[in-house]
Amino acid sequence: QVQLQESGGGSVQTGGSLGLSCTVSQSITGSYCMGWFRQAPGKEREGVASIDSRGTTTYLDSMEGRFIISQDNAKTTLYLQMSNLKPEDTARYYCAAGRVVANWMCSRLRSIDYKFWGQGTQVTSPH
């Protein structure tokens, strides 16, 4: 069973930057997706960014280049670097991972493609 643990959340002023990390208990072999999702109060969970086993990244359109997803060479730590944070970025951010039949599936940013989830970390950017 793959276990994920996020860290790095907090409160940052609008326009500021924040980095999230996610430790993966074991590297995942084959085709897989790793991603960040977020859920704000009263809203559905949405995919923010993903990276597949080849290193191809996908972002939610509204990220507008503000967020960068990456992973370390050992593929046991996932990162999300967030810049120019806005109040609407306030949410609980979740790290997720899952094996897929094909890497292109990661570009869909669909939670159904992810079997393993962390507990989440809160990011707040007040008005």
C-alpha positions as CSV (number, residue, x, y, z in Angstrom):
1,Q,0.0,0.0,0.0
2,V,1.4,3.3,-1.1
3,Q,1.2,6.0,1.6
4,L,1.4,9.8,0.9
5,Q,2.1,12.6,3.3
6,E,1.9,16.3,2.5
7,S,3.7,19.1,4.1
8,G,4.4,22.8,3.6
9,G,0.9,24.3,3.8
10,G,0.2,27.5,5.6
11,S,-1.0,31.1,5.3
12,V,0.6,33.5,2.9
13,Q,-0.3,37.0,1.7
14,T,-1.9,37.5,-1.6
15,G,0.8,37.6,-4.2
16,G,3.2,35.5,-2.1
17,S,4.7,32.1,-2.7
18,L,4.5,28.7,-1.0
19,G,5.9,25.3,-1.7
20,L,4.2,22.0,-0.9
21,S,5.9,18.6,-0.6
22,C,4.5,15.1,-0.6
23,T,6.5,12.1,0.5
24,V,5.6,8.8,-1.1
25,S,6.3,5.6,0.9
26,Q,7.5,3.7,-2.1
27,S,8.2,4.5,-5.8
28,I,5.5,3.4,-8.2
29,T,6.6,1.4,-11.2
30,G,5.1,1.3,-14.7
31,S,2.8,4.0,-16.0
32,Y,1.5,6.2,-13.2
33,C,0.1,9.6,-12.4
34,M,1.1,11.8,-9.5
35,G,-0.9,14.9,-8.9
36,W,-2.1,17.7,-6.7
37,F,-5.7,18.3,-6.1
38,R,-7.5,20.9,-3.9
39,Q,-10.8,21.4,-2.3
40,A,-12.2,24.6,-1.0
41,P,-15.1,24.7,1.5
42,G,-18.4,24.1,-0.4
43,K,-16.7,23.2,-3.6
44,E,-15.8,20.0,-5.4
45,R,-12.3,18.7,-5.4
46,E,-10.4,19.8,-8.5
47,G,-7.2,18.7,-10.1
48,V,-4.5,21.3,-10.0
49,A,-1.5,19.6,-11.6
50,S,-0.2,16.2,-12.6
51,I,3.0,14.6,-13.7
52,D,3.2,11.2,-15.4
53,S,5.8,8.5,-15.3
54,R,7.6,10.1,-18.2
55,G,7.7,13.5,-16.5
56,T,5.0,15.1,-18.6
57,T,3.1,17.7,-16.7
58,T,-0.4,19.1,-16.9
59,Y,-2.0,22.1,-15.2
60,L,-5.4,23.4,-14.6
61,D,-5.9,26.2,-17.0
62,S,-6.5,28.8,-14.3
63,M,-3.0,28.2,-12.9
64,E,-1.7,30.5,-15.6
65,G,1.9,29.4,-15.1
66,R,1.8,30.2,-11.3
67,F,2.1,26.6,-10.2
68,I,4.9,24.2,-11.0
69,I,4.7,20.4,-10.2
70,S,7.9,18.4,-10.0
71,Q,9.3,15.2,-8.4
72,D,12.7,14.1,-7.3
73,N,14.9,11.7,-9.2
74,A,13.9,8.8,-6.9
75,K,10.3,9.6,-7.5
76,T,9.5,9.4,-3.8
77,T,8.8,13.1,-3.3
78,L,6.4,15.3,-5.2
79,Y,6.5,19.0,-5.1
80,L,4.1,21.9,-5.9
81,Q,5.6,25.3,-6.1
82,M,3.0,28.0,-6.0
83,S,3.6,31.7,-6.7
84,N,1.4,34.8,-7.0
85,L,-1.1,33.2,-4.7
86,K,-4.7,34.5,-4.8
87,P,-7.5,34.3,-2.3
88,E,-9.3,31.8,-4.6
89,D,-6.3,29.5,-4.2
90,T,-7.3,29.0,-0.5
91,A,-8.2,25.3,-0.2
92,R,-7.0,22.0,1.3
93,Y,-4.4,20.6,-1.1
94,Y,-4.1,16.8,-1.6
95,C,-1.3,14.8,-3.0
96,A,-2.4,11.7,-5.0
97,A,-0.9,8.9,-7.0
98,G,-2.2,6.0,-9.1
99,R,-1.2,3.5,-11.7
100,V,-2.8,4.0,-15.1
101,V,-3.0,2.0,-18.3
102,A,-1.5,4.9,-20.3
103,N,0.3,8.1,-19.4
104,W,-2.1,10.3,-21.4
105,M,-4.7,9.6,-18.7
106,C,-2.8,11.9,-16.3
107,S,-3.7,14.9,-18.4
108,R,-7.3,14.5,-17.5
109,L,-6.7,15.6,-13.9
110,R,-9.5,13.3,-12.8
111,S,-9.5,12.0,-9.2
112,I,-10.8,8.6,-10.4
113,D,-7.4,7.9,-11.9
114,Y,-5.7,8.2,-8.4
115,K,-5.9,5.3,-6.0
116,F,-3.6,6.7,-3.2
117,W,-4.3,9.9,-1.4
118,G,-2.6,11.9,1.4
119,Q,-4.5,13.6,4.2
120,G,-4.1,17.0,2.7
121,T,-2.5,20.3,3.9
122,Q,-4.3,23.6,4.2
123,V,-3.2,26.6,2.1
124,T,-4.7,30.0,2.9
125,S,-4.3,33.2,1.1
126,P,-6.5,35.8,2.8
127,H,-8.2,38.7,1.1
